[in-house]
Amino acid sequence: MHPILKWTLLVISILYGAYKFRYRLLDIVTKVPLLRRGMVKTSMSVPWVRRKLLAQMFHRPDSKLP
């Protein structure tokens, strides 16, 4: 088998496995404090993720009060 085909199949199978078990992998990552901290730092450095998270966390319900 051609080496490029082997690497392509390996990458595709790893990506498929990561997608199939994504919630289990995320659960494992969030249990380890150092990995969780790194994941939060990385996600908060992406501007559109940070905007969405902060908008959800600090959203005030509509009311007549100022």
N, C-alpha and C positions, 0 to 999 in steps of 0.2 A: 504494500500500500504506500502511496506517495506521502512523504512527511507533512506536506501542507494539508492534505486531507485528514491525516491523523490529528494534527493540531486543531483544525477546524471542528472536527467531531468532538474532540475533548472540550473545547471552549463551549460549543453548543450544549453538550451534555451537562457541563457545570452550570451554565446559565439556566437550563431547564430545571435542574435540581434546586438551584437557589430560588427560582420562581415558585416551584412546587411547594417548597418548605419555607417560604418567606416568613410566615408568621411564627413558626417554630424558631427560625434563626433570629428574628427580631426579639422574641422572648428571651433567648439565651443572651443576646447582646445587652438587653436592658437589665438583666440580673447582675451583671458585672459592673461595679461602679465606675471603674476607669474607662471601660468601653462606652458606658452610658454617657459619661461626661464628654467623651470625644465625639459621640454621635450628636449630642446637643450642640456642641460648639460648631461642628461642621454644618449642621442644618441651619443654625442661626447665622452663619456667614453667607448663606444664599439669600439675597435681598427679597425675592418674592415669597419665599417660605417664611422669613421673619415677619414680613408685612401681614401675611395671612394669619400666622399664629398670634401676633400681638393684637390684631383686629378682633380675633375671636375671644382672646383673654380679657380685653378691656372694653368690650362692647357694652354700652349702656342701653337698657331697654328704652324704647320711645316713651316719653312722658311729657306732660305739660310743664313740669318743673324745670327751671333753668339749670 
